[in-house]
């Protein structure tokens, strides 16, 4: 019995060794890789997963095309138009000539079923220069307003007029914010009254911070049709070209994105045809009736536009952050102090590592939100706001870190990172401040109406 007890552990050890050896043997199909073993045991082709973070060839081609324009045309002109604080019509016209600015181009970018092409294009363009990038893509916010609330017939009629033609370039403006109401959309005072006898809407009020305001061919205006309902009493209207009573107010002198035109818009008994109400009057009457009964609706006109545009706005911030990171990285590889490249110092290298980390994280959040929006997924956890919040704050932080890496040079206008930092700040303010994004996210995840 003693002998048997002593030999049992040895036999178990031998069996264990045999089991390990068997597990290590090549599979019967001749593939000695782990993937081959999994393929045989699970009955699937490993590597054939439908999930992929790799861009398609079409997306890569478009990205490279836009990057080339940003590198050759936009970036060299950035400093000039920032100093001028004027709208860069010649650059926008160049974009129109190659198909980057225009209805057809935007339709092509938007047609991507993954939703990624449009943010990819925006990232590359804003990598070139944010002020010029906003001049080229500022029109898309008005287009998003028409798309979000308009009928198919209104899309066909008005979106081409937002862009004009390569030989006669036009821009459009989305007018939501007001002097006393920005994030507080329920505080909008601009009114729209229906003149039933003439089938016209009469708009009165003042809009503020309107990109392309006053110089636009088409203005999309958010106005209140029922003040008692607050934000649920809002509707969107198209102001056709040359409409009397729609005029530019004061142009804003800005801290950053100075090539982009920003101004107030005054509406003084501005009359537009009934057909200019986005979505049509029947749909508006139904929505107002539900609101008066206390029933929920699909949301306000302004908020629908912001939800559609937030991933795109986030991608713009990612482009600015990436531009600052790449410039700082190249600088750190060349700049020498105390006999060595500053990239060899941990404080510099670790900062650049963190910049890369945060930029990639912001891009992933942005691409997820863009995909969700394009494929009709609900933003149950405010994923659109997450992307905009993260990307905007990363842009401000990364551009500030780039200035610090360049030291005194970073603070000089001889180097572009100071302009990138000035440009980046607006991404934590417009399209919903960082505080508003946190409010939206916290309400979504908690189900509580946090104030």
PyMOL commands that set and color helices and strands:
alter all, ss='L'
color gray80, all
select helices_A, chain A and resi 2-24+34-42+57-84+89-97+103-111+116-128+130-137+139-149+152-163+185-187+227-233+274-276+281-292+301-334+342-344+346-374+383-411+417-428+434-446
alter helices_A, ss='H'
color red, helices_A
select strands_A, chain A and resi 164-165+168-169+172-175+191-195+200-211+218-224+234-239+246-251+262-273+336-337+340-341
alter strands_A, ss='S'
color yellow, strands_A
deselect
rebuild
show_as cartoon
